[in-house]
Every structure is written in C-alpha cells, then in structure tokens.
Amino acid sequence: MHDDDVTVGEVKRRQQVLRDHIAENDRLIGEAAQRVATSRAITGAGVSDGGEDRPESDKAA
C-alpha cells in the first residue's frame, strides 16, 4: 500500500467525521441566527418603515 492509500473503513470513518462537523456547524449557525433574531426583536433593529434596513441616524438624512 502507498502512503496515500486508505481502506474503505477509513474513508467511511472520515466521511462520518465530516458529517459530524457539518452537523455541528449547522447547529452553531442556527443558534447564532436565533441570537441575532432575538437581539433584533429586543432592540427593534432591522425593522424598517420603507423596506430598507437602515440605522435610525441614517433615516433622517
């Protein structure tokens, strides 16, 4: 076997590790999105009156 040859079992193990990492990343992204949504709901950020998301200081201009 060459150094870069791996067994089918090793490939399957690596694929599972990658799937686990993807699932964890998806979970973390979901949690972060929920925190952003909660923060915006509390502060009113992102709520617009003209279809645009701009800070209040920019709306007067």
C-alpha positions as CSV (number, residue, x, y, z in Angstrom):
1,M,0.0,0.0,0.0
2,H,1.2,3.5,-0.8
3,D,1.2,6.1,1.9
4,D,-1.9,7.9,0.4
5,D,-3.9,4.6,0.1
6,V,-6.6,4.2,2.8
7,T,-9.0,1.4,3.5
8,V,-12.7,1.6,2.8
9,G,-13.3,1.6,6.5
10,E,-11.0,4.6,6.9
11,V,-12.8,6.5,4.2
12,K,-16.2,5.8,5.9
13,R,-14.8,6.9,9.2
14,R,-13.5,10.2,7.7
15,Q,-16.9,10.8,6.0
16,Q,-18.6,10.3,9.3
17,V,-16.3,12.8,11.0
18,L,-17.0,15.3,8.2
19,R,-20.8,14.7,8.5
20,D,-20.5,15.2,12.3
21,H,-18.6,18.5,11.8
22,I,-21.1,19.7,9.3
23,A,-24.0,18.9,11.7
24,E,-22.2,20.8,14.5
25,N,-21.6,23.8,12.2
26,D,-25.3,23.8,11.2
27,R,-26.3,23.7,14.8
28,L,-24.0,26.6,15.7
29,I,-25.2,28.6,12.8
30,G,-28.8,28.0,13.9
31,E,-28.0,29.1,17.4
32,A,-26.3,32.3,16.1
33,A,-29.2,33.1,13.9
34,Q,-31.6,32.7,16.8
35,R,-29.5,35.0,18.9
36,V,-29.5,37.6,16.2
37,A,-33.2,37.3,15.7
38,T,-33.8,37.6,19.5
39,S,-31.4,40.7,19.7
40,R,-33.2,42.3,16.8
41,A,-36.6,41.7,18.4
42,I,-35.4,43.2,21.6
43,T,-33.8,46.3,20.1
44,G,-36.0,46.7,17.1
45,A,-33.1,46.5,14.8
46,G,-33.9,45.6,11.2
47,V,-37.4,46.9,11.4
48,S,-37.9,49.4,8.7
49,D,-40.7,51.7,7.6
50,G,-39.6,52.0,4.0
51,G,-38.5,48.5,3.1
52,E,-34.9,49.3,3.9
53,D,-32.8,48.2,6.9
54,R,-31.0,51.4,7.9
55,P,-30.0,52.7,11.3
56,E,-32.2,55.5,12.7
57,S,-29.4,58.0,12.4
58,D,-29.4,57.4,8.6
59,K,-33.1,57.7,8.1
60,A,-33.2,61.5,8.8
61,A,-30.7,62.2,6.0
